[in-house]
Amino acid sequence: MTYLHVAVIEGYEECLVSHTSNKLYTQLLGWLSHQTLPALTPEEWAACILANEDKEICAKNHLLGTITYYKTESHLED
């Protein structure tokens, strides 16, 4: 089974999609850089976007509240 990893950036009308969460993170970093917006740290990505870790982090990046992450089953054919 394959999945699509999606990041929707509210307020910027942007939707990023990839086959892996690591590639999505790289794509998101590139988009943020291109927009001259602050990058998410790996800790912010893991804790706030993917919720892989259950711990509090010191997040000063205002974009965390605008990024919604989805993981959905892919029905695309290769």
All heavy atoms as a GROMACS GRO file, in nm:
protein
  624
    1MET      N    1   0.084  -0.116   0.000
    1MET     CA    2   0.000   0.000   0.000
    1MET      C    3   0.090   0.124   0.000
    1MET      O    4   0.186   0.131   0.073
    1MET     CB    5  -0.089  -0.002   0.124
    1MET     CG    6  -0.181   0.117   0.132
    1MET     SD    7  -0.289   0.117   0.276
    1MET     CE    8  -0.368  -0.041   0.263
    2THR      N    9   0.057   0.218  -0.083
    2THR     CA   10   0.133   0.342  -0.088
    2THR      C   11   0.049   0.457  -0.034
    2THR      O   12  -0.074   0.453  -0.038
    2THR     CB   13   0.179   0.375  -0.232
    2THR    OG1   14   0.064   0.386  -0.315
    2THR    CG2   15   0.271   0.267  -0.287
    3TYR      N   16   0.120   0.556   0.016
    3TYR     CA   17   0.053   0.671   0.076
    3TYR      C   18   0.100   0.800   0.010
    3TYR      O   19   0.208   0.805  -0.048
    3TYR     CB   20   0.084   0.678   0.226
    3TYR     CG   21   0.023   0.566   0.304
    3TYR    CD1   22   0.097   0.452   0.333
    3TYR    CD2   23  -0.108   0.573   0.349
    3TYR    CE1   24   0.041   0.348   0.405
    3TYR    CE2   25  -0.164   0.470   0.421
    3TYR     CZ   26  -0.090   0.357   0.448
    3TYR     OH   27  -0.146   0.256   0.518
    4LEU      N   28   0.017   0.900   0.022
    4LEU     CA   29   0.055   1.036  -0.016
    4LEU      C   30   0.063   1.117   0.112
    4LEU      O   31  -0.022   1.106   0.200
    4LEU     CB   32  -0.049   1.098  -0.109
    4LEU     CG   33  -0.057   1.038  -0.249
    4LEU    CD1   34  -0.172   1.103  -0.326
    4LEU    CD2   35   0.073   1.056  -0.323
    5HIS      N   36   0.166   1.196   0.123
    5HIS     CA   37   0.186   1.285   0.237
    5HIS      C   38   0.161   1.426   0.187
    5HIS      O   39   0.219   1.469   0.087
    5HIS     CB   40   0.328   1.270   0.291
    5HIS     CG   41   0.356   1.129   0.334
    5HIS    ND1   42   0.344   1.089   0.464
    5HIS    CD2   43   0.393   1.019   0.263
    5HIS    CE1   44   0.373   0.960   0.473
    5HIS    NE2   45   0.404   0.916   0.352
    6VAL      N   46   0.073   1.497   0.256
    6VAL     CA   47   0.025   1.626   0.209
    6VAL      C   48   0.042   1.731   0.318
    6VAL      O   49   0.011   1.705   0.435
    6VAL     CB   50  -0.124   1.619   0.169
    6VAL    CG1   51  -0.175   1.753   0.118
    6VAL    CG2   52  -0.149   1.508   0.068
    7ALA      N   53   0.092   1.848   0.280
    7ALA     CA   54   0.099   1.962   0.371
    7ALA      C   55   0.021   2.076   0.307
    7ALA      O   56   0.052   2.119   0.196
    7ALA     CB   57   0.243   2.004   0.396
    8VAL      N   58  -0.081   2.122   0.376
    8VAL     CA   59  -0.161   2.236   0.330
    8VAL      C   60  -0.119   2.356   0.413
    8VAL      O   61  -0.120   2.350   0.536
    8VAL     CB   62  -0.312   2.209   0.346
    8VAL    CG1   63  -0.392   2.331   0.306
    8VAL    CG2   64  -0.353   2.088   0.264
    9ILE      N   65  -0.080   2.464   0.345
    9ILE     CA   66  -0.035   2.584   0.414
    9ILE      C   67  -0.145   2.689   0.399
    9ILE      O   68  -0.161   2.751   0.294
    9ILE     CB   69   0.099   2.633   0.357
    9ILE    CG1   70   0.200   2.519   0.360
    9ILE    CG2   71   0.150   2.752   0.438
    9ILE    CD1   72   0.319   2.539   0.273
   10GLU      N   73  -0.221   2.703   0.506
   10GLU     CA   74  -0.335   2.794   0.505
   10GLU      C   75  -0.287   2.939   0.499
   10GLU      O   76  -0.183   2.973   0.553
   10GLU     CB   77  -0.419   2.772   0.630
   10GLU     CG   78  -0.477   2.632   0.639
   10GLU     CD   79  -0.542   2.604   0.772
   10GLU    OE1   80  -0.585   2.699   0.839
   10GLU    OE2   81  -0.549   2.486   0.808
   11GLY      N   82  -0.361   3.020   0.432
   11GLY     CA   83  -0.326   3.160   0.419
   11GLY      C   84  -0.230   3.188   0.304
   11GLY      O   85  -0.212   3.302   0.264
   12TYR      N   86  -0.170   3.083   0.251
   12TYR     CA   87  -0.079   3.097   0.137
   12TYR      C   88  -0.132   3.024   0.014
   12TYR      O   89  -0.066   3.020  -0.089
   12TYR     CB   90   0.061   3.045   0.173
   12TYR     CG   91   0.131   3.130   0.276
   12TYR    CD1   92   0.117   3.103   0.411
   12TYR    CD2   93   0.208   3.238   0.237
   12TYR    CE1   94   0.180   3.182   0.506
   12TYR    CE2   95   0.271   3.318   0.331
   12TYR     CZ   96   0.257   3.289   0.466
   12TYR     OH   97   0.319   3.367   0.560
   13GLU      N   98  -0.247   2.959   0.030
   13GLU     CA   99  -0.308   2.883  -0.079
   13GLU      C  100  -0.208   2.788  -0.144
   13GLU      O  101  -0.192   2.785  -0.266
   13GLU     CB  102  -0.370   2.977  -0.182
   13GLU     CG  103  -0.481   3.062  -0.125
   13GLU     CD  104  -0.548   3.150  -0.228
   13GLU    OE1  105  -0.529   3.128  -0.348
   13GLU    OE2  106  -0.620   3.242  -0.186
   14GLU      N  107  -0.140   2.710  -0.060
   14GLU     CA  108  -0.037   2.618  -0.108
   14GLU      C  109  -0.065   2.479  -0.056
   14GLU      O  110  -0.106   2.461   0.059
   14GLU     CB  111   0.101   2.666  -0.060
   14GLU     CG  112   0.216   2.592  -0.123
   14GLU     CD  113   0.230   2.621  -0.271
   14GLU    OE1  114   0.205   2.735  -0.314
   14GLU    OE2  115   0.268   2.528  -0.345
   15CYS      N  116  -0.044   2.380  -0.141
   15CYS     CA  117  -0.060   2.240  -0.105
   15CYS      C  118   0.060   2.164  -0.163
   15CYS      O  119   0.082   2.167  -0.284
   15CYS     CB  120  -0.191   2.186  -0.160
   15CYS     SG  121  -0.218   2.013  -0.123
   16LEU      N  122   0.135   2.099  -0.076
   16LEU     CA  123   0.252   2.023  -0.119
   16LEU      C  124   0.222   1.874  -0.100
   16LEU      O  125   0.164   1.835   0.001
   16LEU     CB  126   0.374   2.063  -0.037
   16LEU     CG  127   0.405   2.213  -0.033
   16LEU    CD1  128   0.518   2.240   0.065
   16LEU    CD2  129   0.440   2.264  -0.171
   17VAL      N  130   0.265   1.792  -0.196
   17VAL     CA  131   0.236   1.648  -0.193
   17VAL      C  132   0.361   1.571  -0.227
   17VAL      O  133   0.436   1.608  -0.318
   17VAL     CB  134   0.124   1.613  -0.294
   17VAL    CG1  135   0.093   1.464  -0.289
   17VAL    CG2  136  -0.001   1.695  -0.268
   18SER      N  137   0.383   1.460  -0.156
   18SER     CA  138   0.497   1.372  -0.184
   18SER      C  139   0.462   1.229  -0.146
   18SER      O  140   0.364   1.205  -0.075
   18SER     CB  141   0.620   1.419  -0.106
   18SER     OG  142   0.731   1.341  -0.142
   19HIS      N  143   0.545   1.136  -0.190
   19HIS     CA  144   0.524   0.994  -0.157
   19HIS      C  145   0.584   0.957  -0.022
   19HIS      O  146   0.554   0.851   0.031
   19HIS     CB  147   0.582   0.903  -0.265
   19HIS     CG  148   0.499   0.902  -0.390
   19HIS    ND1  149   0.379   0.837  -0.398
   19HIS    CD2  150   0.517   0.960  -0.510
   19HIS    CE1  151   0.327   0.853  -0.518
   19HIS    NE2  152   0.409   0.929  -0.588
   20THR      N  153   0.671   1.042   0.036
   20THR     CA  154   0.729   1.014   0.167
   20THR      C  155   0.726   1.141   0.251
   20THR      O  156   0.728   1.252   0.198
   20THR     CB  157   0.875   0.966   0.157
   20THR    OG1  158   0.958   1.074   0.113
   20THR    CG2  159   0.890   0.846   0.065
   21SER      N  160   0.723   1.123   0.382
   21SER     CA  161   0.722   1.239   0.470
   21SER      C  162   0.855   1.313   0.465
   21SER      O  163   0.858   1.436   0.477
   21SER     CB  164   0.688   1.198   0.613
   21SER     OG  165   0.784   1.108   0.663
   22ASN      N  166   0.966   1.241   0.445
   22ASN     CA  167   1.096   1.306   0.435
   22ASN      C  168   1.105   1.396   0.311
   22ASN      O  169   1.157   1.507   0.318
   22ASN     CB  170   1.210   1.204   0.433
   22ASN     CG  171   1.231   1.140   0.567
   22ASN    OD1  172   1.195   1.194   0.671
   22ASN    ND2  173   1.288   1.021   0.566
   23LYS      N  174   1.055   1.346   0.200
   23LYS     CA  175   1.056   1.427   0.078
   23LYS      C  176   0.960   1.546   0.091
   23LYS      O  177   0.986   1.654   0.038
   23LYS     CB  178   1.021   1.342  -0.043
   23LYS     CG  179   1.132   1.247  -0.082
   23LYS     CD  180   1.097   1.166  -0.205
   23LYS     CE  181   1.209   1.070  -0.239
   23LYS     NZ  182   1.176   0.988  -0.356
   24LEU      N  183   0.849   1.526   0.161
   24LEU     CA  184   0.756   1.636   0.184
   24LEU      C  185   0.823   1.744   0.269
   24LEU      O  186   0.810   1.863   0.241
   24LEU     CB  187   0.629   1.587   0.251
   24LEU     CG  188   0.524   1.694   0.280
   24LEU    CD1  189   0.473   1.758   0.150
   24LEU    CD2  190   0.408   1.634   0.358
   25TYR      N  191   0.896   1.704   0.372
   25TYR     CA  192   0.968   1.799   0.456
   25TYR      C  193   1.070   1.878   0.374
   25TYR      O  194   1.078   2.000   0.384
   25TYR     CB  195   1.036   1.725   0.572
   25TYR     CG  196   1.120   1.813   0.661
   25TYR    CD1  197   1.064   1.921   0.728
   25TYR    CD2  198   1.254   1.786   0.681
   25TYR    CE1  199   1.140   2.001   0.812
   25TYR    CE2  200   1.332   1.865   0.764
   25TYR     CZ  201   1.274   1.972   0.829
   25TYR     OH  202   1.350   2.051   0.911
   26THR      N  203   1.144   1.810   0.289
   26THR     CA  204   1.242   1.876   0.202
   26THR      C  205   1.172   1.973   0.108
   26THR      O  206   1.218   2.086   0.086
   26THR     CB  207   1.322   1.772   0.121
   26THR    OG1  208   1.388   1.684   0.212
   26THR    CG2  209   1.423   1.838   0.029
   27GLN      N  210   1.060   1.931   0.052
   27GLN     CA  211   0.982   2.017  -0.038
   27GLN      C  212   0.930   2.140   0.038
   27GLN      O  213   0.935   2.252  -0.012
   27GLN     CB  214   0.866   1.936  -0.095
   27GLN     CG  215   0.786   2.005  -0.200
   27GLN     CD  216   0.674   1.916  -0.255
   27GLN    OE1  217   0.654   1.803  -0.211
   27GLN    NE2  218   0.601   1.967  -0.350
   28LEU      N  219   0.884   2.118   0.161
   28LEU     CA  220   0.834   2.229   0.243
   28LEU      C  221   0.945   2.328   0.275
   28LEU      O  222   0.927   2.449   0.266
   28LEU     CB  223   0.772   2.176   0.373
   28LEU     CG  224   0.721   2.279   0.471
   28LEU    CD1  225   0.606   2.360   0.410
   28LEU    CD2  226   0.677   2.213   0.599
   29LEU      N  227   1.064   2.277   0.309
   29LEU     CA  228   1.178   2.365   0.337
   29LEU      C  229   1.212   2.450   0.215
   29LEU      O  230   1.241   2.569   0.228
   29LEU     CB  231   1.299   2.284   0.382
   29LEU     CG  232   1.289   2.218   0.518
   29LEU    CD1  233   1.416   2.137   0.546
   29LEU    CD2  234   1.264   2.318   0.629
   30GLY      N  235   1.210   2.390   0.098
   30GLY     CA  236   1.237   2.464  -0.026
   30GLY      C  237   1.133   2.572  -0.050
   30GLY      O  238   1.166   2.684  -0.088
   31TRP      N  239   1.006   2.538  -0.028
   31TRP     CA  240   0.899   2.635  -0.048
   31TRP      C  241   0.913   2.751   0.050
   31TRP      O  242   0.901   2.867   0.014
   31TRP     CB  243   0.762   2.569  -0.033
   31TRP     CG  244   0.650   2.664  -0.060
   31TRP    CD1  245   0.596   2.695  -0.182
   31TRP    CD2  246   0.579   2.742   0.036
   31TRP    NE1  247   0.496   2.788  -0.166
   31TRP    CE2  248   0.483   2.819  -0.033
   31TRP    CE3  249   0.587   2.755   0.174
   31TRP    CZ2  250   0.397   2.906   0.032
   31TRP    CZ3  251   0.501   2.842   0.238
   31TRP    CH2  252   0.407   2.917   0.166
   32LEU      N  253   0.939   2.719   0.177
   32LEU     CA  254   0.956   2.824   0.279
   32LEU      C  255   1.073   2.915   0.244
   32LEU      O  256   1.064   3.037   0.255
   32LEU     CB  257   0.977   2.760   0.417
   32LEU     CG  258   0.857   2.690   0.477
   32LEU    CD1  259   0.897   2.610   0.600
   32LEU    CD2  260   0.746   2.788   0.511
   33SER      N  261   1.182   2.856   0.198
   33SER     CA  262   1.300   2.934   0.159
   33SER      C  263   1.268   3.026   0.042
   33SER      O  264   1.307   3.143   0.042
   33SER     CB  265   1.415   2.840   0.123
   33SER     OG  266   1.524   2.913   0.072
   34HIS      N  267   1.198   2.975  -0.055
   34HIS     CA  268   1.160   3.053  -0.173
   34HIS      C  269   1.071   3.171  -0.135
   34HIS      O  270   1.076   3.277  -0.197
   34HIS     CB  271   1.090   2.964  -0.276
   34HIS     CG  272   1.063   3.032  -0.405
   34HIS    ND1  273   0.939   3.084  -0.437
   34HIS    CD2  274   1.143   3.060  -0.511
   34HIS    CE1  275   0.943   3.140  -0.556
   34HIS    NE2  276   1.068   3.126  -0.603
   35GLN      N  277   0.988   3.152  -0.032
   35GLN     CA  278   0.898   3.257   0.015
   35GLN      C  279   0.965   3.348   0.119
   35GLN      O  280   0.900   3.436   0.173
   35GLN     CB  281   0.773   3.195   0.078
   35GLN     CG  282   0.692   3.107  -0.014
   35GLN     CD  283   0.635   3.184  -0.132
   35GLN    OE1  284   0.589   3.295  -0.117
   35GLN    NE2  285   0.639   3.124  -0.249
   36THR      N  286   1.092   3.322   0.148
   36THR     CA  287   1.169   3.390   0.254
   36THR      C  288   1.096   3.384   0.389
   36THR      O  289   1.088   3.482   0.462
   36THR     CB  290   1.206   3.537   0.217
   36THR    OG1  291   1.086   3.613   0.199
   36THR    CG2  292   1.292   3.542   0.092
   37LEU      N  293   1.044   3.266   0.420
   37LEU     CA  294   0.980   3.240   0.548
   37LEU      C  295   1.073   3.151   0.631
   37LEU      O  296   1.154   3.077   0.575
   37LEU     CB  297   0.846   3.170   0.526
   37LEU     CG  298   0.740   3.252   0.454
   37LEU    CD1  299   0.622   3.165   0.413
   37LEU    CD2  300   0.693   3.367   0.544
   38PRO      N  301   1.063   3.156   0.763
   38PRO     CA  302   1.152   3.075   0.847
   38PRO      C  303   1.127   2.925   0.829
   38PRO      O  304   1.013   2.880   0.818
   38PRO     CB  305   1.118   3.120   0.989
   38PRO     CG  306   0.983   3.182   0.979
   38PRO     CD  307   0.970   3.236   0.840
   39ALA      N  308   1.236   2.850   0.826
   39ALA     CA  309   1.228   2.704   0.809
   39ALA      C  310   1.183   2.638   0.938
   39ALA      O  311   1.204   2.689   1.048
   39ALA     CB  312   1.365   2.650   0.769
   40LEU      N  313   1.118   2.524   0.923
   40LEU     CA  314   1.082   2.442   1.038
   40LEU      C  315   1.201   2.356   1.075
   40LEU      O  316   1.266   2.299   0.988
   40LEU     CB  317   0.965   2.350   1.006
   40LEU     CG  318   0.832   2.413   0.968
   40LEU    CD1  319   0.730   2.303   0.940
   40LEU    CD2  320   0.781   2.504   1.076
   41THR      N  321   1.229   2.344   1.204
   41THR     CA  322   1.335   2.254   1.248
   41THR      C  323   1.283   2.111   1.238
   41THR      O  324   1.161   2.088   1.236
   41THR     CB  325   1.375   2.284   1.393
   41THR    OG1  326   1.264   2.254   1.478
   41THR    CG2  327   1.420   2.428   1.410
   42PRO      N  328   1.373   2.013   1.235
   42PRO     CA  329   1.327   1.874   1.235
   42PRO      C  330   1.240   1.842   1.357
   42PRO      O  331   1.146   1.764   1.348
   42PRO     CB  332   1.457   1.793   1.236
   42PRO     CG  333   1.556   1.884   1.171
   42PRO     CD  334   1.519   2.022   1.215
   43GLU      N  335   1.272   1.902   1.471
   43GLU     CA  336   1.193   1.879   1.592
   43GLU      C  337   1.052   1.936   1.576
   43GLU      O  338   0.954   1.873   1.618
   43GLU     CB  339   1.262   1.942   1.713
   43GLU     CG  340   1.391   1.874   1.751
   43GLU     CD  341   1.510   1.918   1.665
   43GLU    OE1  342   1.502   2.024   1.598
   43GLU    OE2  343   1.611   1.846   1.664
   44GLU      N  344   1.040   2.054   1.518
   44GLU     CA  345   0.908   2.113   1.495
   44GLU      C  346   0.828   2.027   1.398
   44GLU      O  347   0.709   2.004   1.418
   44GLU     CB  348   0.921   2.256   1.441
   44GLU     CG  349   0.972   2.354   1.542
   44GLU     CD  350   1.004   2.490   1.483
   44GLU    OE1  351   1.039   2.498   1.364
   44GLU    OE2  352   0.996   2.588   1.558
   45TRP      N  353   0.894   1.980   1.294
   45TRP     CA  354   0.827   1.895   1.196
   45TRP      C  355   0.777   1.767   1.261
   45TRP      O  356   0.662   1.728   1.245
   45TRP     CB  357   0.922   1.864   1.081
   45TRP     CG  358   0.867   1.772   0.977
   45TRP    CD1  359   0.906   1.644   0.954
   45TRP    CD2  360   0.766   1.802   0.880
   45TRP    NE1  361   0.834   1.591   0.849
   45TRP    CE2  362   0.747   1.686   0.801
   45TRP    CE3  363   0.689   1.913   0.852
   45TRP    CZ2  364   0.656   1.679   0.699
   45TRP    CZ3  365   0.597   1.905   0.748
   45TRP    CH2  366   0.581   1.789   0.674
   46ALA      N  367   0.863   1.700   1.337
   46ALA     CA  368   0.827   1.573   1.398
   46ALA      C  369   0.719   1.588   1.505
   46ALA      O  370   0.623   1.512   1.508
   46ALA     CB  371   0.950   1.507   1.459
   47ALA      N  372   0.731   1.688   1.590
   47ALA     CA  373   0.638   1.703   1.702
   47ALA      C  374   0.507   1.769   1.662
   47ALA      O  375   0.400   1.727   1.706
   47ALA     CB  376   0.704   1.782   1.813
   48CYS      N  377   0.513   1.872   1.581
   48CYS     CA  378   0.392   1.949   1.552
   48CYS      C  379   0.320   1.908   1.425
   48CYS      O  380   0.198   1.918   1.418
   48CYS     CB  381   0.427   2.098   1.543
   48CYS     SG  382   0.487   2.163   1.698
   49ILE      N  383   0.392   1.863   1.327
   49ILE     CA  384   0.328   1.828   1.200
   49ILE      C  385   0.296   1.678   1.194
   49ILE      O  386   0.183   1.640   1.170
   49ILE     CB  387   0.417   1.867   1.080
   49ILE    CG1  388   0.456   2.014   1.087
   49ILE    CG2  389   0.348   1.835   0.948
   49ILE    CD1  390   0.339   2.110   1.091
   50LEU      N  391   0.395   1.596   1.218
   50LEU     CA  392   0.373   1.452   1.209
   50LEU      C  393   0.326   1.390   1.340
   50LEU      O  394   0.278   1.279   1.341
   50LEU     CB  395   0.502   1.382   1.164
   50LEU     CG  396   0.551   1.421   1.025
   50LEU    CD1  397   0.683   1.353   0.994
   50LEU    CD2  398   0.448   1.384   0.921
   51ALA      N  399   0.345   1.462   1.451
   51ALA     CA  400   0.309   1.413   1.584
   51ALA      C  401   0.375   1.278   1.612
   51ALA      O  402   0.315   1.190   1.674
   51ALA     CB  403   0.158   1.405   1.601
   52ASN      N  404   0.499   1.262   1.567
   52ASN     CA  405   0.574   1.140   1.596
   52ASN      C  406   0.625   1.136   1.739
   52ASN      O  407   0.654   1.030   1.791
   52ASN     CB  408   0.695   1.127   1.502
   52ASN     CG  409   0.654   1.086   1.363
   52ASN    OD1  410   0.546   1.033   1.342
   52ASN    ND2  411   0.741   1.109   1.266
   53GLU      N  412   0.641   1.251   1.798
   53GLU     CA  413   0.694   1.260   1.933
   53GLU      C  414   0.594   1.330   2.021
   53GLU      O  415   0.533   1.428   1.982
   53GLU     CB  416   0.827   1.338   1.932
   53GLU     CG  417   0.932   1.274   1.845
   53GLU     CD  418   1.059   1.358   1.838
   53GLU    OE1  419   1.076   1.446   1.924
   53GLU    OE2  420   1.138   1.333   1.749
   54ASP      N  421   0.578   1.279   2.141
   54ASP     CA  422   0.484   1.339   2.235
   54ASP      C  423   0.562   1.416   2.341
   54ASP      O  424   0.583   1.368   2.451
   54ASP     CB  425   0.398   1.231   2.300
   54ASP     CG  426   0.287   1.289   2.385
   54ASP    OD1  427   0.254   1.408   2.366
   54ASP    OD2  428   0.234   1.216   2.471
   55LYS      N  429   0.612   1.531   2.301
   55LYS     CA  430   0.686   1.615   2.394
   55LYS      C  431   0.666   1.760   2.355
   55LYS      O  432   0.635   1.792   2.240
   55LYS     CB  433   0.835   1.581   2.395
   55LYS     CG  434   0.906   1.614   2.265
   55LYS     CD  435   1.055   1.586   2.273
   55LYS     CE  436   1.126   1.632   2.147
   55LYS     NZ  437   1.268   1.612   2.153
   56GLU      N  438   0.681   1.847   2.453
   56GLU     CA  439   0.669   1.989   2.426
   56GLU      C  440   0.798   2.040   2.365
   56GLU      O  441   0.906   1.997   2.404
   56GLU     CB  442   0.636   2.064   2.553
   56GLU     CG  443   0.495   2.039   2.602
   56GLU     CD  444   0.457   2.133   2.714
   56GLU    OE1  445   0.510   2.245   2.718
   56GLU    OE2  446   0.374   2.092   2.795
   57ILE      N  447   0.785   2.131   2.271
   57ILE     CA  448   0.902   2.194   2.212
   57ILE      C  449   0.884   2.344   2.219
   57ILE      O  450   0.774   2.395   2.230
   57ILE     CB  451   0.922   2.151   2.065
   57ILE    CG1  452   0.801   2.190   1.981
   57ILE    CG2  453   0.953   2.004   2.053
   57ILE    CD1  454   0.823   2.178   1.834
   58CYS      N  455   0.994   2.412   2.215
   58CYS     CA  456   0.991   2.558   2.212
   58CYS      C  457   0.977   2.600   2.067
   58CYS      O  458   1.076   2.607   1.994
   58CYS     CB  459   1.117   2.615   2.274
   58CYS     SG  460   1.120   2.795   2.275
   59ALA      N  461   0.855   2.622   2.023
   59ALA     CA  462   0.829   2.656   1.884
   59ALA      C  463   0.801   2.805   1.872
   59ALA      O  464   0.701   2.853   1.922
   59ALA     CB  465   0.713   2.575   1.830
   60LYS      N  466   0.889   2.875   1.805
   60LYS     CA  467   0.872   3.017   1.784
   60LYS      C  468   0.825   3.048   1.643
   60LYS      O  469   0.800   3.162   1.610
   60LYS     CB  470   1.003   3.090   1.813
   60LYS     CG  471   1.048   3.076   1.957
   60LYS     CD  472   1.180   3.145   1.982
   60LYS     CE  473   1.222   3.124   2.126
   60LYS     NZ  474   1.353   3.178   2.153
   61ASN      N  475   0.814   2.946   1.561
   61ASN     CA  476   0.776   2.964   1.422
   61ASN      C  477   0.624   2.981   1.411
   61ASN      O  478   0.548   2.888   1.440
   61ASN     CB  479   0.822   2.844   1.339
   61ASN     CG  480   0.818   2.870   1.192
   61ASN    OD1  481   0.733   2.944   1.146
   61ASN    ND2  482   0.908   2.809   1.119
   62HIS      N  483   0.580   3.097   1.370
   62HIS     CA  484   0.437   3.126   1.359
   62HIS      C  485   0.366   3.042   1.253
   62HIS      O  486   0.245   3.032   1.253
   62HIS     CB  487   0.415   3.275   1.330
   62HIS     CG  488   0.454   3.315   1.191
   62HIS    ND1  489   0.584   3.336   1.152
   62HIS    CD2  490   0.379   3.335   1.080
   62HIS    CE1  491   0.587   3.368   1.024
   62HIS    NE2  492   0.464   3.369   0.978
   63LEU      N  493   0.442   2.981   1.164
   63LEU     CA  494   0.380   2.902   1.057
   63LEU      C  495   0.326   2.768   1.104
   63LEU      O  496   0.245   2.705   1.036
   63LEU     CB  497   0.481   2.878   0.945
   63LEU     CG  498   0.518   3.000   0.864
   63LEU    CD1  499   0.631   2.968   0.768
   63LEU    CD2  500   0.398   3.050   0.787
   64LEU      N  501   0.367   2.722   1.221
   64LEU     CA  502   0.322   2.591   1.268
   64LEU      C  503   0.171   2.581   1.277
   64LEU      O  504   0.113   2.478   1.248
   64LEU     CB  505   0.384   2.559   1.404
   64LEU     CG  506   0.532   2.528   1.400
   64LEU    CD1  507   0.584   2.505   1.541
   64LEU    CD2  508   0.561   2.409   1.313
   65GLY      N  509   0.107   2.688   1.313
   65GLY     CA  510  -0.039   2.687   1.322
   65GLY      C  511  -0.109   2.694   1.188
   65GLY      O  512  -0.230   2.674   1.180
   66THR      N  513  -0.034   2.720   1.082
   66THR     CA  514  -0.096   2.733   0.950
   66THR      C  515  -0.073   2.610   0.862
   66THR      O  516  -0.129   2.602   0.754
   66THR     CB  517  -0.042   2.856   0.875
   66THR    OG1  518   0.096   2.837   0.846
   66THR    CG2  519  -0.060   2.982   0.957
   67ILE      N  520   0.009   2.516   0.907
   67ILE     CA  521   0.040   2.398   0.826
   67ILE      C  522  -0.037   2.278   0.879
   67ILE      O  523  -0.028   2.243   0.996
   67ILE     CB  524   0.191   2.368   0.826
   67ILE    CG1  525   0.268   2.486   0.769
   67ILE    CG2  526   0.220   2.241   0.746
   67ILE    CD1  527   0.418   2.474   0.782
   68THR      N  528  -0.115   2.217   0.791
   68THR     CA  529  -0.190   2.097   0.827
   68THR      C  530  -0.133   1.981   0.748
   68THR      O  531  -0.113   1.990   0.627
   68THR     CB  532  -0.340   2.114   0.793
   68THR    OG1  533  -0.387   2.233   0.856
   68THR    CG2  534  -0.421   1.996   0.840
   69TYR      N  535  -0.105   1.871   0.818
   69TYR     CA  536  -0.045   1.753   0.756
   69TYR      C  537  -0.150   1.643   0.743
   69TYR      O  538  -0.228   1.619   0.835
   69TYR     CB  539   0.072   1.703   0.841
   69TYR     CG  540   0.123   1.568   0.800
   69TYR    CD1  541   0.209   1.556   0.691
   69TYR    CD2  542   0.085   1.453   0.866
   69TYR    CE1  543   0.255   1.432   0.651
   69TYR    CE2  544   0.131   1.329   0.828
   69TYR     CZ  545   0.216   1.320   0.720
   69TYR     OH  546   0.261   1.197   0.680
   70TYR      N  547  -0.148   1.576   0.628
   70TYR     CA  548  -0.236   1.462   0.604
   70TYR      C  549  -0.154   1.347   0.547
   70TYR      O  550  -0.061   1.368   0.469
   70TYR     CB  551  -0.344   1.496   0.500
   70TYR     CG  552  -0.435   1.608   0.540
   70TYR    CD1  553  -0.411   1.737   0.497
   70TYR    CD2  554  -0.547   1.584   0.619
   70TYR    CE1  555  -0.495   1.842   0.532
   70TYR    CE2  556  -0.633   1.688   0.654
   70TYR     CZ  557  -0.605   1.816   0.611
   70TYR     OH  558  -0.689   1.918   0.646
   71LYS      N  559  -0.192   1.227   0.585
   71LYS     CA  560  -0.136   1.106   0.524
   71LYS      C  561  -0.255   1.025   0.477
   71LYS      O  562  -0.341   0.987   0.555
   71LYS     CB  563  -0.054   1.026   0.626
   71LYS     CG  564   0.003   0.898   0.568
   71LYS     CD  565   0.083   0.826   0.674
   71LYS     CE  566   0.135   0.693   0.624
   71LYS     NZ  567   0.208   0.620   0.729
   72THR      N  568  -0.261   1.002   0.347
   72THR     CA  569  -0.377   0.933   0.290
   72THR      C  570  -0.331   0.823   0.195
   72THR      O  571  -0.224   0.833   0.135
   72THR     CB  572  -0.469   1.034   0.218
   72THR    OG1  573  -0.584   0.966   0.172
   72THR    CG2  574  -0.399   1.101   0.102
   73GLU      N  575  -0.412   0.723   0.182
   73GLU     CA  576  -0.382   0.613   0.091
   73GLU      C  577  -0.384   0.664  -0.052
   73GLU      O  578  -0.474   0.738  -0.092
   73GLU     CB  579  -0.485   0.502   0.108
   73GLU     CG  580  -0.453   0.378   0.029
   73GLU     CD  581  -0.554   0.267   0.053
   73GLU    OE1  582  -0.619   0.266   0.159
   73GLU    OE2  583  -0.567   0.182  -0.036
   74SER      N  584  -0.284   0.626  -0.128
   74SER     CA  585  -0.274   0.670  -0.266
   74SER      C  586  -0.349   0.573  -0.357
   74SER      O  587  -0.334   0.451  -0.347
   74SER     CB  588  -0.127   0.675  -0.310
   74SER     OG  589  -0.118   0.703  -0.447
   75HIS      N  590  -0.427   0.630  -0.445
   75HIS     CA  591  -0.499   0.549  -0.544
   75HIS      C  592  -0.445   0.580  -0.684
   75HIS      O  593  -0.508   0.546  -0.784
   75HIS     CB  594  -0.649   0.578  -0.539
   75HIS     CG  595  -0.710   0.535  -0.408
   75HIS    ND1  596  -0.736   0.406  -0.376
   75HIS    CD2  597  -0.746   0.609  -0.300
   75HIS    CE1  598  -0.788   0.399  -0.257
   75HIS    NE2  599  -0.794   0.521  -0.207
   76LEU      N  600  -0.327   0.644  -0.688
   76LEU     CA  601  -0.264   0.674  -0.816
   76LEU      C  602  -0.192   0.553  -0.869
   76LEU      O  603  -0.132   0.476  -0.794
   76LEU     CB  604  -0.164   0.790  -0.799
   76LEU     CG  605  -0.222   0.923  -0.753
   76LEU    CD1  606  -0.110   1.021  -0.726
   76LEU    CD2  607  -0.319   0.977  -0.856
   77GLU      N  608  -0.194   0.535  -0.997
   77GLU     CA  609  -0.120   0.425  -1.058
   77GLU      C  610   0.018   0.472  -1.093
   77GLU      O  611   0.039   0.586  -1.133
   77GLU     CB  612  -0.193   0.378  -1.184
   77GLU     CG  613  -0.330   0.318  -1.153
   77GLU     CD  614  -0.400   0.269  -1.278
   77GLU    OE1  615  -0.333   0.246  -1.380
   77GLU    OE2  616  -0.522   0.254  -1.272
   78ASP      N  617   0.118   0.383  -1.077
   78ASP     CA  618   0.256   0.418  -1.112
   78ASP      C  619   0.276   0.424  -1.260
   78ASP      O  620   0.218   0.364  -1.339
   78ASP     CB  621   0.353   0.318  -1.050
   78ASP     CG  622   0.357   0.333  -0.900
   78ASP    OD1  623   0.335   0.445  -0.850
   78ASP    OD2  624   0.383   0.232  -0.833
   0.00000   0.00000   0.00000
